[in-house]
Amino acid sequence: MDLLVGFLIFAGIFALYDALRKVNNNILNQTEEIKKLREELANNNKN
């Protein structure tokens, strides 16, 4: 029974880590897209 509880705790921690990693990657991707859009807007305003 203790082994099952330990495994469930480990699986929960791993699932939380994986979810946070995915959210962080999404934030980084969105930041890069925003930078690209700003550069395009700046270039279009100069022309």
N, CA, C and O atoms as a Tripos MOL2 file, in Angstrom:
@<TRIPOS>MOLECULE
protein
  188   187    47     0     0
PROTEIN
NO_CHARGES

@<TRIPOS>ATOM
      1 N           0.8360   -1.2010    0.0000 N.3       1 MET1
      2 CA          0.0000    0.0000    0.0000 C.3       1 MET1
      3 C           0.8750    1.2570    0.0000 C.2       1 MET1
      4 O           0.5720    2.2240   -0.7000 O.2       1 MET1
      5 N           1.9540    1.2460    0.7780 N.am      2 ASP2
      6 CA          2.8510    2.4000    0.8070 C.3       2 ASP2
      7 C           3.5000    2.6270   -0.5540 C.2       2 ASP2
      8 O           3.7130    3.7680   -0.9640 O.2       2 ASP2
      9 N           3.8100    1.5410   -1.2460 N.am      3 LEU3
     10 CA          4.4160    1.6660   -2.5680 C.3       3 LEU3
     11 C           3.4460    2.3330   -3.5420 C.2       3 LEU3
     12 O           3.8580    3.1640   -4.3520 O.2       3 LEU3
     13 N           2.1820    1.9840   -3.4720 N.am      4 LEU4
     14 CA          1.1740    2.5900   -4.3430 C.3       4 LEU4
     15 C           1.0370    4.0840   -4.0610 C.2       4 LEU4
     16 O           0.9850    4.8890   -4.9910 O.2       4 LEU4
     17 N           0.9780    4.4540   -2.7920 N.am      5 VAL5
     18 CA          0.8690    5.8690   -2.4270 C.3       5 VAL5
     19 C           2.1060    6.6240   -2.9100 C.2       5 VAL5
     20 O           1.9860    7.7260   -3.4440 O.2       5 VAL5
     21 N           3.2680    6.0550   -2.7300 N.am      6 GLY6
     22 CA          4.4980    6.6870   -3.1880 C.3       6 GLY6
     23 C           4.5090    6.8740   -4.6940 C.2       6 GLY6
     24 O           4.9170    7.9210   -5.1940 O.2       6 GLY6
     25 N           4.0600    5.8590   -5.4120 N.am      7 PHE7
     26 CA          4.0060    5.9560   -6.8650 C.3       7 PHE7
     27 C           3.0180    7.0370   -7.3010 C.2       7 PHE7
     28 O           3.3050    7.7900   -8.2320 O.2       7 PHE7
     29 N           1.8700    7.1260   -6.6510 N.am      8 LEU8
     30 CA          0.8780    8.1320   -7.0060 C.3       8 LEU8
     31 C           1.3890    9.5450   -6.7430 C.2       8 LEU8
     32 O           1.1330   10.4590   -7.5260 O.2       8 LEU8
     33 N           2.1050    9.7170   -5.6500 N.am      9 ILE9
     34 CA          2.6900   11.0310   -5.3500 C.3       9 ILE9
     35 C           3.7290   11.3940   -6.4070 C.2       9 ILE9
     36 O           3.7660   12.5240   -6.8950 O.2       9 ILE9
     37 N           4.5690   10.4260   -6.7540 N.am     10 PHE10
     38 CA          5.5790   10.6610   -7.7850 C.3      10 PHE10
     39 C           4.9190   10.9960   -9.1200 C.2      10 PHE10
     40 O           5.3520   11.9240   -9.8040 O.2      10 PHE10
     41 N           3.8890   10.2620   -9.4970 N.am     11 ALA11
     42 CA          3.1990   10.5170  -10.7630 C.3      11 ALA11
     43 C           2.5450   11.9020  -10.7450 C.2      11 ALA11
     44 O           2.5480   12.5990  -11.7600 O.2      11 ALA11
     45 N           1.9940   12.2990   -9.6170 N.am     12 GLY12
     46 CA          1.3910   13.6240   -9.5060 C.3      12 GLY12
     47 C           2.4060   14.7320   -9.6510 C.2      12 GLY12
     48 O           2.1530   15.7270  -10.3300 O.2      12 GLY12
     49 N           3.5540   14.5680   -9.0160 N.am     13 ILE13
     50 CA          4.6140   15.5790   -9.1170 C.3      13 ILE13
     51 C           5.1260   15.6580  -10.5500 C.2      13 ILE13
     52 O           5.3650   16.7480  -11.0690 O.2      13 ILE13
     53 N           5.2930   14.5100  -11.1830 N.am     14 PHE14
     54 CA          5.7630   14.4990  -12.5690 C.3      14 PHE14
     55 C           4.7430   15.1630  -13.4910 C.2      14 PHE14
     56 O           5.1260   15.9160  -14.3860 O.2      14 PHE14
     57 N           3.4550   14.8990  -13.2870 N.am     15 ALA15
     58 CA          2.4140   15.5060  -14.1180 C.3      15 ALA15
     59 C           2.4070   17.0210  -13.9390 C.2      15 ALA15
     60 O           2.2380   17.7560  -14.9120 O.2      15 ALA15
     61 N           2.5850   17.4900  -12.7250 N.am     16 LEU16
     62 CA          2.6400   18.9280  -12.4600 C.3      16 LEU16
     63 C           3.8560   19.5530  -13.1400 C.2      16 LEU16
     64 O           3.7520   20.6220  -13.7410 O.2      16 LEU16
     65 N           4.9940   18.8950  -13.0470 N.am     17 TYR17
     66 CA          6.2070   19.3840  -13.7020 C.3      17 TYR17
     67 C           6.0050   19.4690  -15.2110 C.2      17 TYR17
     68 O           6.3890   20.4600  -15.8320 O.2      17 TYR17
     69 N           5.4110   18.4490  -15.7990 N.am     18 ASP18
     70 CA          5.1950   18.4200  -17.2390 C.3      18 ASP18
     71 C           4.2350   19.5320  -17.6620 C.2      18 ASP18
     72 O           4.4560   20.1820  -18.6840 O.2      18 ASP18
     73 N           3.1840   19.7530  -16.8950 N.am     19 ALA19
     74 CA          2.2250   20.8150  -17.2200 C.3      19 ALA19
     75 C           2.8920   22.1840  -17.1480 C.2      19 ALA19
     76 O           2.6780   23.0210  -18.0240 O.2      19 ALA19
     77 N           3.6960   22.4210  -16.1190 N.am     20 LEU20
     78 CA          4.3980   23.7060  -16.0020 C.3      20 LEU20
     79 C           5.3960   23.9020  -17.1400 C.2      20 LEU20
     80 O           5.5650   25.0160  -17.6370 O.2      20 LEU20
     81 N           6.0490   22.8280  -17.5460 N.am     21 ARG21
     82 CA          6.9990   22.9130  -18.6560 C.3      21 ARG21
     83 C           6.2870   23.2960  -19.9520 C.2      21 ARG21
     84 O           6.7930   24.1100  -20.7250 O.2      21 ARG21
     85 N           5.1280   22.7160  -20.1860 N.am     22 LYS22
     86 CA          4.3730   23.0350  -21.4010 C.3      22 LYS22
     87 C           3.8860   24.4810  -21.3840 C.2      22 LYS22
     88 O           3.9450   25.1660  -22.4050 O.2      22 LYS22
     89 N           3.4090   24.9470  -20.2380 N.am     23 VAL23
     90 CA          2.9600   26.3350  -20.1260 C.3      23 VAL23
     91 C           4.1300   27.2800  -20.3720 C.2      23 VAL23
     92 O           3.9800   28.2810  -21.0720 O.2      23 VAL23
     93 N           5.2770   26.9750  -19.8100 N.am     24 ASN24
     94 CA          6.4540   27.8130  -19.9920 C.3      24 ASN24
     95 C           6.8640   27.8640  -21.4640 C.2      24 ASN24
     96 O           7.2040   28.9310  -21.9740 O.2      24 ASN24
     97 N           6.8360   26.7230  -22.1460 N.am     25 ASN25
     98 CA          7.1820   26.7010  -23.5670 C.3      25 ASN25
     99 C           6.1960   27.5270  -24.3790 C.2      25 ASN25
    100 O           6.5930   28.2180  -25.3170 O.2      25 ASN25
    101 N           4.9220   27.4630  -24.0310 N.am     26 ASN26
    102 CA          3.9220   28.2590  -24.7450 C.3      26 ASN26
    103 C           4.1710   29.7460  -24.5440 C.2      26 ASN26
    104 O           4.0500   30.5290  -25.4860 O.2      26 ASN26
    105 N           4.5170   30.1390  -23.3210 N.am     27 ILE27
    106 CA          4.8000   31.5470  -23.0510 C.3      27 ILE27
    107 C           6.0140   32.0140  -23.8490 C.2      27 ILE27
    108 O           6.0100   33.1090  -24.4110 O.2      27 ILE27
    109 N           7.0480   31.1830  -23.8970 N.am     28 LEU28
    110 CA          8.2450   31.5530  -24.6600 C.3      28 LEU28
    111 C           7.9350   31.6820  -26.1470 C.2      28 LEU28
    112 O           8.4250   32.6000  -26.8040 O.2      28 LEU28
    113 N           7.1260   30.7710  -26.6830 N.am     29 ASN29
    114 CA          6.7520   30.8400  -28.1010 C.3      29 ASN29
    115 C           5.9390   32.0890  -28.3950 C.2      29 ASN29
    116 O           6.1480   32.7420  -29.4170 O.2      29 ASN29
    117 N           5.0150   32.4250  -27.5080 N.am     30 GLN30
    118 CA          4.2040   33.6220  -27.7080 C.3      30 GLN30
    119 C           5.0610   34.8800  -27.6380 C.2      30 GLN30
    120 O           4.8240   35.8330  -28.3800 O.2      30 GLN30
    121 N           6.0450   34.8930  -26.7620 N.am     31 THR31
    122 CA          6.9400   36.0430  -26.6510 C.3      31 THR31
    123 C           7.7220   36.2330  -27.9500 C.2      31 THR31
    124 O           7.8900   37.3590  -28.4180 O.2      31 THR31
    125 N           8.1950   35.1380  -28.5260 N.am     32 GLU32
    126 CA          8.9240   35.2280  -29.7960 C.3      32 GLU32
    127 C           8.0140   35.7350  -30.9060 C.2      32 GLU32
    128 O           8.4350   36.5550  -31.7220 O.2      32 GLU32
    129 N           6.7790   35.2630  -30.9470 N.am     33 GLU33
    130 CA          5.8340   35.7250  -31.9620 C.3      33 GLU33
    131 C           5.5440   37.2150  -31.8020 C.2      33 GLU33
    132 O           5.4440   37.9320  -32.7980 O.2      33 GLU33
    133 N           5.4100   37.6850  -30.5780 N.am     34 ILE34
    134 CA          5.1630   39.1140  -30.3260 C.3      34 ILE34
    135 C           6.3470   39.9460  -30.8010 C.2      34 ILE34
    136 O           6.1610   41.0200  -31.3740 O.2      34 ILE34
    137 N           7.5660   39.4590  -30.5670 N.am     35 LYS35
    138 CA          8.7550   40.1820  -31.0280 C.3      35 LYS35
    139 C           8.7510   40.2940  -32.5480 C.2      35 LYS35
    140 O           9.0500   41.3550  -33.0970 O.2      35 LYS35
    141 N           8.4100   39.1980  -33.2280 N.am     36 LYS36
    142 CA          8.3680   39.2140  -34.6910 C.3      36 LYS36
    143 C           7.3130   40.1840  -35.1980 C.2      36 LYS36
    144 O           7.5540   40.9210  -36.1540 O.2      36 LYS36
    145 N           6.1440   40.1910  -34.5630 N.am     37 LEU37
    146 CA          5.0830   41.1110  -34.9770 C.3      37 LEU37
    147 C           5.4930   42.5630  -34.7690 C.2      37 LEU37
    148 O           5.2070   43.4170  -35.6080 O.2      37 LEU37
    149 N           6.1590   42.8440  -33.6590 N.am     38 ARG38
    150 CA          6.6220   44.2180  -33.4090 C.3      38 ARG38
    151 C           7.6090   44.6570  -34.4710 C.2      38 ARG38
    152 O           7.5430   45.7880  -34.9530 O.2      38 ARG38
    153 N           8.5330   43.7650  -34.8450 N.am     39 GLU39
    154 CA          9.5090   44.1000  -35.8790 C.3      39 GLU39
    155 C           8.8160   44.3530  -37.2120 C.2      39 GLU39
    156 O           9.1690   45.2920  -37.9260 O.2      39 GLU39
    157 N           7.8330   43.5230  -37.5510 N.am     40 GLU40
    158 CA          7.1090   43.7160  -38.8090 C.3      40 GLU40
    159 C           6.3440   45.0390  -38.7890 C.2      40 GLU40
    160 O           6.3410   45.7680  -39.7810 O.2      40 GLU40
    161 N           5.7040   45.3470  -37.6790 N.am     41 LEU41
    162 CA          4.9720   46.6090  -37.5840 C.3      41 LEU41
    163 C           5.9180   47.8040  -37.6910 C.2      41 LEU41
    164 O           5.5970   48.7930  -38.3510 O.2      41 LEU41
    165 N           7.0580   47.7180  -37.0580 N.am     42 ALA42
    166 CA          8.0310   48.8040  -37.1110 C.3      42 ALA42
    167 C           8.5280   48.9960  -38.5510 C.2      42 ALA42
    168 O           8.6830   50.1260  -39.0140 O.2      42 ALA42
    169 N           8.7720   47.9030  -39.2400 N.am     43 ASN43
    170 CA          9.2380   47.9930  -40.6300 C.3      43 ASN43
    171 C           8.1430   48.5420  -41.5310 C.2      43 ASN43
    172 O           8.4330   49.3100  -42.4480 O.2      43 ASN43
    173 N           6.9100   48.1690  -41.2930 N.am     44 ASN44
    174 CA          5.8110   48.6720  -42.1320 C.3      44 ASN44
    175 C           5.5530   50.1510  -41.8850 C.2      44 ASN44
    176 O           5.1830   50.8720  -42.8120 O.2      44 ASN44
    177 N           5.7390   50.6140  -40.6670 N.am     45 ASN45
    178 CA          5.5230   52.0230  -40.3600 C.3      45 ASN45
    179 C           6.6210   52.9090  -40.9570 C.2      45 ASN45
    180 O           6.3740   54.0760  -41.2590 O.2      45 ASN45
    181 N           7.8190   52.3700  -41.1270 N.am     46 LYS46
    182 CA          8.9230   53.1460  -41.7120 C.3      46 LYS46
    183 C           8.7160   53.3550  -43.2020 C.2      46 LYS46
    184 O           9.1400   54.3700  -43.7550 O.2      46 LYS46
    185 N           8.0690   52.4060  -43.8480 N.am     47 ASN47
    186 CA          7.8960   52.4790  -45.3200 C.3      47 ASN47
    187 C           6.7780   53.3740  -45.7250 C.2      47 ASN47
    188 O           6.5150   53.5330  -46.9170 O.2      47 ASN47
@<TRIPOS>BOND
     1     1     2 1
     2     2     3 1
     3     3     4 2
     4     3     5 am
     5     5     6 1
     6     6     7 1
     7     7     8 2
     8     7     9 am
     9     9    10 1
    10    10    11 1
    11    11    12 2
    12    11    13 am
    13    13    14 1
    14    14    15 1
    15    15    16 2
    16    15    17 am
    17    17    18 1
    18    18    19 1
    19    19    20 2
    20    19    21 am
    21    21    22 1
    22    22    23 1
    23    23    24 2
    24    23    25 am
    25    25    26 1
    26    26    27 1
    27    27    28 2
    28    27    29 am
    29    29    30 1
    30    30    31 1
    31    31    32 2
    32    31    33 am
    33    33    34 1
    34    34    35 1
    35    35    36 2
    36    35    37 am
    37    37    38 1
    38    38    39 1
    39    39    40 2
    40    39    41 am
    41    41    42 1
    42    42    43 1
    43    43    44 2
    44    43    45 am
    45    45    46 1
    46    46    47 1
    47    47    48 2
    48    47    49 am
    49    49    50 1
    50    50    51 1
    51    51    52 2
    52    51    53 am
    53    53    54 1
    54    54    55 1
    55    55    56 2
    56    55    57 am
    57    57    58 1
    58    58    59 1
    59    59    60 2
    60    59    61 am
    61    61    62 1
    62    62    63 1
    63    63    64 2
    64    63    65 am
    65    65    66 1
    66    66    67 1
    67    67    68 2
    68    67    69 am
    69    69    70 1
    70    70    71 1
    71    71    72 2
    72    71    73 am
    73    73    74 1
    74    74    75 1
    75    75    76 2
    76    75    77 am
    77    77    78 1
    78    78    79 1
    79    79    80 2
    80    79    81 am
    81    81    82 1
    82    82    83 1
    83    83    84 2
    84    83    85 am
    85    85    86 1
    86    86    87 1
    87    87    88 2
    88    87    89 am
    89    89    90 1
    90    90    91 1
    91    91    92 2
    92    91    93 am
    93    93    94 1
    94    94    95 1
    95    95    96 2
    96    95    97 am
    97    97    98 1
    98    98    99 1
    99    99   100 2
   100    99   101 am
   101   101   102 1
   102   102   103 1
   103   103   104 2
   104   103   105 am
   105   105   106 1
   106   106   107 1
   107   107   108 2
   108   107   109 am
   109   109   110 1
   110   110   111 1
   111   111   112 2
   112   111   113 am
   113   113   114 1
   114   114   115 1
   115   115   116 2
   116   115   117 am
   117   117   118 1
   118   118   119 1
   119   119   120 2
   120   119   121 am
   121   121   122 1
   122   122   123 1
   123   123   124 2
   124   123   125 am
   125   125   126 1
   126   126   127 1
   127   127   128 2
   128   127   129 am
   129   129   130 1
   130   130   131 1
   131   131   132 2
   132   131   133 am
   133   133   134 1
   134   134   135 1
   135   135   136 2
   136   135   137 am
   137   137   138 1
   138   138   139 1
   139   139   140 2
   140   139   141 am
   141   141   142 1
   142   142   143 1
   143   143   144 2
   144   143   145 am
   145   145   146 1
   146   146   147 1
   147   147   148 2
   148   147   149 am
   149   149   150 1
   150   150   151 1
   151   151   152 2
   152   151   153 am
   153   153   154 1
   154   154   155 1
   155   155   156 2
   156   155   157 am
   157   157   158 1
   158   158   159 1
   159   159   160 2
   160   159   161 am
   161   161   162 1
   162   162   163 1
   163   163   164 2
   164   163   165 am
   165   165   166 1
   166   166   167 1
   167   167   168 2
   168   167   169 am
   169   169   170 1
   170   170   171 1
   171   171   172 2
   172   171   173 am
   173   173   174 1
   174   174   175 1
   175   175   176 2
   176   175   177 am
   177   177   178 1
   178   178   179 1
   179   179   180 2
   180   179   181 am
   181   181   182 1
   182   182   183 1
   183   183   184 2
   184   183   185 am
   185   185   186 1
   186   186   187 1
   187   187   188 2
@<TRIPOS>SUBSTRUCTURE
     1 MET1         2 RESIDUE 1 A MET
     2 ASP2         6 RESIDUE 1 A ASP
     3 LEU3        10 RESIDUE 1 A LEU
     4 LEU4        14 RESIDUE 1 A LEU
     5 VAL5        18 RESIDUE 1 A VAL
     6 GLY6        22 RESIDUE 1 A GLY
     7 PHE7        26 RESIDUE 1 A PHE
     8 LEU8        30 RESIDUE 1 A LEU
     9 ILE9        34 RESIDUE 1 A ILE
    10 PHE10       38 RESIDUE 1 A PHE
    11 ALA11       42 RESIDUE 1 A ALA
    12 GLY12       46 RESIDUE 1 A GLY
    13 ILE13       50 RESIDUE 1 A ILE
    14 PHE14       54 RESIDUE 1 A PHE
    15 ALA15       58 RESIDUE 1 A ALA
    16 LEU16       62 RESIDUE 1 A LEU
    17 TYR17       66 RESIDUE 1 A TYR
    18 ASP18       70 RESIDUE 1 A ASP
    19 ALA19       74 RESIDUE 1 A ALA
    20 LEU20       78 RESIDUE 1 A LEU
    21 ARG21       82 RESIDUE 1 A ARG
    22 LYS22       86 RESIDUE 1 A LYS
    23 VAL23       90 RESIDUE 1 A VAL
    24 ASN24       94 RESIDUE 1 A ASN
    25 ASN25       98 RESIDUE 1 A ASN
    26 ASN26      102 RESIDUE 1 A ASN
    27 ILE27      106 RESIDUE 1 A ILE
    28 LEU28      110 RESIDUE 1 A LEU
    29 ASN29      114 RESIDUE 1 A ASN
    30 GLN30      118 RESIDUE 1 A GLN
    31 THR31      122 RESIDUE 1 A THR
    32 GLU32      126 RESIDUE 1 A GLU
    33 GLU33      130 RESIDUE 1 A GLU
    34 ILE34      134 RESIDUE 1 A ILE
    35 LYS35      138 RESIDUE 1 A LYS
    36 LYS36      142 RESIDUE 1 A LYS
    37 LEU37      146 RESIDUE 1 A LEU
    38 ARG38      150 RESIDUE 1 A ARG
    39 GLU39      154 RESIDUE 1 A GLU
    40 GLU40      158 RESIDUE 1 A GLU
    41 LEU41      162 RESIDUE 1 A LEU
    42 ALA42      166 RESIDUE 1 A ALA
    43 ASN43      170 RESIDUE 1 A ASN
    44 ASN44      174 RESIDUE 1 A ASN
    45 ASN45      178 RESIDUE 1 A ASN
    46 LYS46      182 RESIDUE 1 A LYS
    47 ASN47      186 RESIDUE 1 A ASN
